[in-house]
């Protein structure tokens, strides 16, 4: 079966169906149609893991047909151990987002749900594309629904935030397009990414290509100093937009480094690794300090996401199996934990209509069930052992220490900073006495909210206690990538 095509096009078709049938007096129908579409889309991704062969690094579940024959562009899909988990993660988070919006979104419900389902399919397309131009089309197309989600359903400064998000990420991608066209001609007319992996390239060419890719992927991650669009986008986006942005969209840039930068330009990747490691450490330490002084909960978690993504890029560029596997595990765990953190803030915002930390205090007294979940996710965000947040960070720190003790030591400070800003927020929002009427009148989470929190809590705990299924799937592909990157193309 064409599982990859189904996982891409089913949510897109359901999304288009929602847009076509959109009427405000049928909001209930839209919600159920979106939920059914999201669940079916998730179900078709499950065979990708259950039927995955962990003994090979080759692309699996491939679909390869001609798309634009004149330029030898192919509709070529496939997944390996590096990409397969992100297909499932995207489909899983989409279900959570639909449930989260059930009672909250009351205007243009069809369009809201439709935009998320289309976005889900496009993001899965990024992780499945094996043709360079197909990758670029999916990579850029994801901007459109997210731009609309922020611009239509966002906060007071939504248009500014949407434009900033769009322009930052588009500008870098144009350089990547030039790099893809160059590689097409250099390879004799092939857009196949796997052909480019084998392409001999001289030093100056590799450097130029490295920075072209770096411009696109660093802005998407986002790495310091091109990170400033993210806090604005998070603050203005609706809760579902923040969840998808943090859980999936930031991962597209990280994934690009593994699919393009490292295997296509290995010598330049080694040569400029010190720059990437430095920028990653700045993200981990400086952005962690910035998070400490935030008064807005969403901004705090947004800066926290930048710091956690710094761990990912650090792990990739120490060039070890442990580092890259750690970075991948961190990407998956961050999908669960950051998504849950933004949902927790959304639950409070729906009731009080404020994201300011000062507007709360003593929430545990009026919302004990919710506070238990929120504190658990906060602990996972700190990297508490036994939660998903710990595994990836520990693997990356271990790899960094093996690479260079001082780099490892500096990266480990993130655990202290992460604990500081997360626990500082938890203490002021959830604990202590009830200090204002807003909190005094709060009602605990309902069955719908309990369900989405419980599912994410189970995923966070399960991955933290037993990460082996994740690492087993990625092991052979990561080992092959490390072997490939270790061979010079000069």
C-alpha positions in Angstrom: 0.0 0.0 0.0 1.0 3.6 -0.6 1.2 4.4 3.1 3.3 7.5 2.6 1.0 9.0 0.0 -2.0 8.2 2.2 -0.3 9.9 5.2 0.4 13.0 3.2 -2.8 13.4 1.1 -5.5 12.0 3.5 -5.2 15.0 5.9 -4.9 17.4 3.0 -8.1 16.0 1.3 -10.0 16.2 4.7 -8.7 19.7 5.1 -9.9 20.7 1.6 -13.3 19.0 2.3 -13.7 21.2 5.4 -12.9 24.4 3.4 -15.3 23.5 0.7 -18.2 22.6 3.1 -17.5 25.5 5.5 -20.5 27.2 7.1 -20.6 28.7 10.6 -23.9 27.0 11.4 -22.3 23.6 10.9 -19.4 24.0 13.4 -20.2 20.7 15.1 -20.0 18.8 11.9 -16.6 20.5 11.1 -15.2 19.4 14.4 -16.2 15.8 14.0 -15.0 15.7 10.4 -11.7 17.1 11.4 -11.3 14.6 14.2 -12.2 11.6 12.0 -9.8 12.9 9.4 -7.0 13.3 11.9 -7.5 9.9 13.4 -7.7 8.1 10.1 -4.5 10.0 9.0 -2.7 8.8 12.1 -3.9 5.2 11.7 -2.4 5.0 8.2 1.0 6.0 9.6 1.2 3.2 12.2 2.3 0.5 9.6 5.3 2.7 8.9 6.7 1.7 12.3 5.2 -1.7 12.7 6.5 -2.8 9.3 9.8 -0.9 9.5 13.0 -3.0 8.9 15.5 -1.8 11.6 18.4 -3.7 10.0 18.8 -1.4 6.9 19.6 2.2 6.3 17.9 2.2 2.9 14.8 4.2 2.2 11.6 2.2 2.9 8.0 2.3 1.7 9.3 4.1 -1.4 7.0 5.5 -4.1 8.7 6.8 -7.2 6.9 8.1 -10.3 7.6 10.8 -12.8 6.2 14.2 -11.8 7.7 16.9 -14.1 9.2 14.8 -16.9 11.0 17.6 -18.8 13.2 18.5 -15.8 13.4 14.9 -14.4 11.5 15.9 -11.3 10.0 12.8 -9.6 7.3 12.2 -7.0 9.7 10.2 -4.9 8.8 9.4 -1.3 10.5 7.3 1.3 11.4 7.1 5.0 14.4 5.8 6.9 15.2 5.6 10.6 15.8 9.3 10.8 12.5 10.5 9.4 9.9 7.8 10.1 9.1 8.8 13.7 8.4 12.4 12.7 5.6 11.2 10.3 3.9 9.6 13.3 4.6 12.5 15.6 3.0 15.0 13.1 -0.1 12.9 12.7 -0.4 12.3 16.5 0.0 16.0 17.3 -2.7 16.9 14.7 -5.3 14.8 16.7 -4.3 16.7 19.9 -4.7 20.1 18.2 -8.1 19.2 16.9 -9.3 18.1 20.4 -7.7 21.2 21.9 -9.7 23.5 19.6 -13.0 21.7 20.2 -14.7 24.3 22.4 -12.2 27.2 22.1 -12.5 28.0 18.4 -16.1 29.3 17.7 -15.5 31.4 14.5 -14.6 30.0 11.1 -14.3 26.5 12.6 -14.2 24.8 9.2 -11.3 27.0 8.0 -9.4 26.6 11.3 -9.6 22.8 11.3 -9.0 22.6 7.5 -5.8 24.7 7.8 -4.4 22.4 10.4 -5.1 19.2 8.5 -3.6 20.6 5.3 -0.6 21.8 7.3 -0.2 18.3 8.8 -0.1 16.7 5.3 2.4 19.2 4.0 4.7 18.7 7.1 4.6 14.9 6.6 5.5 15.5 3.0 8.7 17.3 4.1 9.8 14.2 6.1 8.9 11.8 3.2 10.3 13.6 0.2 13.4 12.0 -1.4 13.3 14.4 -4.5 14.9 17.8 -3.8 12.3 19.9 -5.6 9.5 17.9 -4.0 11.1 18.6 -0.6 11.3 22.3 -1.4 7.6 22.5 -2.5 6.5 20.8 0.8 9.0 22.8 2.9 7.7 26.2 1.5 4.0 25.2 1.3 3.9 24.7 5.1 4.3 28.4 5.5 0.9 29.2 3.9 -1.5 27.5 6.4 0.6 28.5 9.4 0.7 32.1 8.1 -3.1 32.0 7.9 -3.5 30.3 11.3 -1.5 33.1 13.0 -2.9 35.9 10.9 -6.6 35.0 11.3 -6.9 33.4 14.7 -4.0 35.0 16.5 -3.8 37.8 19.1 -3.8 41.6 18.7 -0.5 41.8 16.9 -1.2 38.7 14.7 -0.6 40.3 11.3 2.9 41.6 12.4 3.8 38.2 13.8 2.6 36.4 10.8 4.5 38.6 8.4 7.7 38.3 10.4 7.4 34.5 10.6 6.8 34.3 6.8 9.6 36.7 5.7 12.3 35.2 8.0 11.6 31.7 6.9 11.1 32.5 3.2 14.2 34.6 2.9 16.5 31.8 3.9 14.7 29.2 1.8 15.4 31.2 -1.4 19.1 30.6 -1.0 18.3 26.9 -0.5 16.4 26.9 -3.8 19.5 28.3 -5.6 21.6 25.5 -4.0 19.1 22.8 -5.2 19.2 24.2 -8.7 23.0 24.2 -8.7 23.1 20.6 -7.5 20.6 19.6 -10.2 22.9 20.9 -12.9 26.1 19.6 -11.2 24.6 16.1 -11.0 23.7 16.0 -14.7 20.0 16.7 -14.3 18.9 14.9 -11.1 16.9 16.2 -8.2 17.3 12.9 -6.3 18.7 13.8 -2.8 20.4 10.4 -2.6 22.3 11.1 -5.8 23.5 14.4 -4.3 24.8 12.5 -1.3 27.4 10.8 -3.6 28.2 13.9 -5.7 31.9 14.9 -5.5 32.3 18.6 -4.6 35.3 20.8 -4.1 35.9 22.8 -0.9 34.7 26.3 -1.9 31.6 24.9 -3.6 30.8 22.9 -0.4 31.2 26.1 1.7 28.8 28.1 -0.5 26.3 25.2 -0.4 26.7 24.8 3.3 25.7 28.4 4.0 22.9 28.3 1.5 21.4 25.4 3.4 22.3 26.9 6.7 20.4 30.1 5.9 17.2 28.1 5.3 17.5 25.6 8.1 18.9 27.9 10.8 15.9 30.3 10.4 13.5 27.4 10.7 15.1 25.9 13.8 15.4 28.8 14.8 19.0 29.3 15.8 20.4 32.5 17.4 20.5 35.2 16.0 17.7 34.6 13.5 15.4 33.4 16.3 13.4 36.7 16.9 10.4 35.7 14.8 9.6 32.7 17.1 8.6 34.4 20.4 6.3 36.9 18.4 4.8 34.0 16.4 4.1 31.9 19.6 2.7 34.8 21.6 0.2 35.8 18.8 -0.7 32.3 17.5 -3.7 30.5 18.9 -2.9 27.6 21.2 -3.1 25.0 18.4 -0.7 27.1 16.3 1.8 27.3 19.1 1.6 23.5 19.7 2.2 22.7 16.0 4.9 25.4 15.7 6.9 24.0 18.6 6.2 20.3 18.3 6.7 19.9 14.5 7.6 23.0 12.5 10.9 23.7 14.3 11.9 20.2 13.6 11.8 20.8 9.8 15.0 22.9 10.0 16.8 20.3 12.2 15.8 17.5 9.8 17.1 19.5 6.9 20.6 19.5 8.4 20.6 15.7 8.5 19.1 15.2 5.1 21.1 17.9 3.2 23.9 19.7 5.0 25.8 16.8 6.6 25.6 14.2 3.8 25.9 16.5 0.8 28.7 18.8 2.1 30.5 16.7 4.7 33.8 18.6 4.5 32.2 22.0 4.9 30.1 20.6 7.7 33.2 19.6 9.6 35.0 22.8 8.7 32.2 25.1 10.0 31.0 22.8 12.9 32.7 25.2 15.4 30.4 28.0 14.2 27.3 25.9 14.6 28.4 24.6 18.0 29.1 28.1 19.2 25.6 29.3 18.0 24.0 26.3 19.6 25.7 27.0 22.9 24.6 30.7 22.7 21.0 29.4 22.2 21.4 27.0 25.1 22.9 29.5 27.6 21.9 33.1 26.5 18.4 32.2 25.5 18.0 30.3 28.8 18.9 33.5 30.6 16.4 35.5 28.4 13.7 33.0 29.4 14.4 33.6 33.1 13.2 37.2 32.9 10.0 36.7 30.9 6.6 37.8 32.4 4.6 36.1 29.7 4.2 32.3 30.0 4.1 31.8 26.2 7.2 33.8 25.7 9.0 31.9 28.4 8.1 28.5 26.8 9.0 29.9 23.3 12.5 30.9 24.5 12.7 27.5 26.2 12.0 25.9 22.8 14.9 27.8 21.2 17.2 26.6 24.0 16.1 23.0 23.5 16.6 23.2 19.7 20.2 24.4 20.5 20.7 21.0 22.1 19.6 19.4 18.8 22.0 21.3 16.5 24.8 20.8 19.1 24.3 17.0 19.0 24.3 16.9 15.2 27.6 18.8 14.8 29.7 16.8 17.3 29.6 14.1 14.6 29.0 11.0 16.8 26.2 8.4 16.7 25.4 9.3 20.3 25.1 13.0 19.5 22.9 12.6 16.4 20.7 10.0 18.0 20.4 12.3 21.1 19.4 15.2 18.9 16.7 13.1 17.2 15.4 11.8 20.5 15.4 15.4 21.8 13.3 16.5 18.7 10.7 13.8 19.4 10.5 14.4 23.2 10.4 18.2 22.6 7.4 17.5 20.4 5.5 15.9 23.3 6.7 18.2 26.1 6.6 21.6 24.4 3.2 20.8 22.9 1.9 19.9 26.3 3.4 23.1 27.8 1.6 25.3 25.3 -1.6 23.4 25.8 -1.4 24.0 29.5 -1.0 27.7 29.0 -3.9 27.5 26.5 -6.1 25.9 29.2 -5.4 28.8 31.6 -5.7 31.5 28.9 -9.2 30.1 27.8 -10.4 30.7 31.4 -8.6 33.9 32.5 -7.6 35.5 29.1 -4.2 36.4 30.3 -0.8 34.9 29.8 0.9 37.1 32.4 2.5 35.1 35.2 1.5 37.8 37.6 -2.2 37.2 36.8 -2.0 33.8 38.5 -0.9 32.2 41.8 -2.2 29.2 43.7 -3.9 27.6 40.7 -3.3 24.2 42.4 -6.0 25.1 45.0 -8.8 25.5 42.4 -7.5 23.2 39.6 -5.7 20.3 41.3 -6.0 17.8 38.4 -4.8 20.3 35.9 -2.0 21.5 38.1 -0.7 17.9 38.5 -0.4 17.6 34.7 1.1 21.1 34.3 3.8 20.5 37.0 4.6 17.1 35.4 5.1 18.7 32.0 7.2 21.4 33.7 9.4 18.8 35.2 9.8 17.1 31.8 10.8 20.5 30.4 13.5 20.7 33.0 14.9 17.3 31.9 13.8 15.3 34.9 15.0 11.6 34.7 12.2 9.3 33.9 10.6 11.8 31.5 11.1 12.1 27.7 12.8 15.5 28.3 15.8 13.8 30.0 16.8 11.2 27.5 17.8 13.4 24.5 19.6 16.0 26.6 21.6 13.4 28.5 22.7 11.7 25.2 23.7 15.1 23.7 25.6 16.2 26.9 27.4 12.8 27.0 28.4 13.1 23.3 29.5 16.7 23.8 31.7 15.7 26.8 33.3 13.0 24.6 33.9 15.6 21.9 35.2 18.3 24.2 34.9 18.5 27.9 34.3 22.3 28.0 31.6 22.2 25.4 29.9 19.4 27.3 30.2 21.5 30.5 28.7 24.6 28.9 25.9 22.6 27.4 25.1 21.0 30.8 24.4 24.5 32.2 21.1 24.3 30.2 19.8 21.8 32.7 20.3 24.3 35.5 18.8 27.2 33.5 16.0 25.0 32.3 15.1 24.1 35.9 15.5 27.7 37.0 13.0 29.3 34.5 10.6 26.4 34.5 10.3 26.0 38.2 10.2 29.8 38.8 7.2 29.9 36.5 5.6 26.9 38.2 6.1 28.3 41.6 4.5 31.6 40.8 1.6 30.2 38.7 0.6 27.0 40.4 1.7 27.1 44.1 1.1 29.3 47.1 -2.1 30.9 48.2 -4.9 32.1 45.9 -4.2 35.8 45.5 -6.8 37.0 43.1 -10.4 36.5 42.1 -9.6 35.2 38.6 -7.9 32.1 40.1 -10.5 31.8 42.9 -13.2 31.3 40.2 -11.3 28.8 38.1 -12.9 25.4 37.4 -10.8 22.3 36.9 -10.3 20.7 33.5 -13.2 18.9 31.8 -13.1 15.4 30.3 -11.9 16.7 26.9 -9.0 18.6 28.4 -8.2 15.7 30.7 -8.0 13.3 27.7 -5.5 15.4 25.7 -3.3 16.0 28.8 -3.4 12.4 29.8 -2.4 11.2 26.3 0.6 13.5 26.2 1.6 12.6 29.8 1.5 8.9 28.9 3.7 9.5 25.8 6.1 11.7 27.8 6.5 9.1 30.6 6.6 6.1 28.2 9.4 7.6 26.1 11.3 8.7 29.3 11.1 5.2 30.9 11.6 3.1 27.7 13.3 5.0 24.8 14.6 1.8 23.1 11.9 1.6 20.4 12.9 5.1 19.2 16.6 4.5 19.3 16.4 1.0 17.7 14.6 2.4 14.7 17.1 5.3 14.1 20.3 3.3 15.0 21.3 1.9 11.6 20.4 5.0 9.6 22.4 7.2 12.0 25.4 4.9 11.9 25.3 5.0 8.1 25.0 8.8 8.1 28.1 9.1 10.4 30.0 6.7 8.1 29.1 8.8 5.1 29.9 12.1 6.7 33.3 10.7 7.8 34.4 10.2 4.1 35.8 13.3 2.4 34.4 14.4 -1.0 37.5 16.5 -1.8 
